[in-house]
Amino acid sequence: MRNTAINKQVQDNLTPEDVLTDLLAGNERFVNNELEEVSHLDLVQQTTTGQYPKAVVLSCIDSRVPVEQVFDQAIGDVFVARVAGNFENEDILGSLEYSCAVAGSKLVLVLGHESCGAVKAACDDVKLGNITHLLANIMPAVKKSAKEIDGDNSSANPKFVAKTVENNVLLTIDRIRERSEILADLESSDAIKIVGGVYSLQTGKVTML
C-alpha cells in the first residue's frame, strides 16, 4: 500500500524522463486493472503543509477521462488543468507556468482523447453561446486536418475527428512553447519536457504522439 506523499527531495531527484516513464507505467496498471492500493488519508495528512507534484496534465473536461486514475496517481502527485478541448489560453498557461516554475513539476503533458466532443463540435463549426469562443481555439487543428484527410470534413468522419484530436494536441504544444517563454526556457535547459498523448475510450490506453 502506498502511504507516502512526494516530498521536495523526491521531486528534485526526478528527471522529466523519470516522470513520463512513471505516468506511462501507471497507465499500464490502469489498463490492466492493477491500480496500486493507496492510503488516501495518510496522503491527505502529509500534504496539508505543501505539495510537490511531479507533472501537470492539461486535459479535456470529459468525465470519461479521470486523469489521476488513468495514470494511477494519488493525492499530491500531479496538477491537472482541465478545459473542454484541452487547449491553452492565458489562464491555462499561467497554471502550467506555476506548476513548473514555482512548484517544481518536471513534465507538461497535453492529453487529448478519442471522440472528443469539443473537437467534434469544432469540426462541425458549432455556434452556441460561449461555446463558440471556446471552439475557436480548436479551429486551427480542424483546418490542418482538412488538408490531411480526404472525404467528409465533419464529425461524421471518424478519421477526420481522430486526426483533429491529434493535431489539436500537437498544435497546443507548439503554442505553449511559443506563448510561454518561461516553459520554453525550462524545456530548453532540460528542466522539463512538454509532451502530448491521446487517451483511448475503448481501451484506457494513452498513446504518446
ABEGO torsion letter per residue (X at the ends): XBABBBBAAAAAABBAAAAAAAAAAAAAAAAAGABBBBBAAAAAAAAAAEBBBABBBBBBABAABBAAAAAGBBBGABBBBBBBGGBBBAAAAAAAAAAAAAAGBABBBBBBBBGBAAAAAAAAGBBBEAAAAAAAAAAAAAAAAAAABBEBBBAABAAAAAAAAAAAAAAAAAAAAAABAAAAAAAAAGABBBBBBBBBAAAGBBBBX
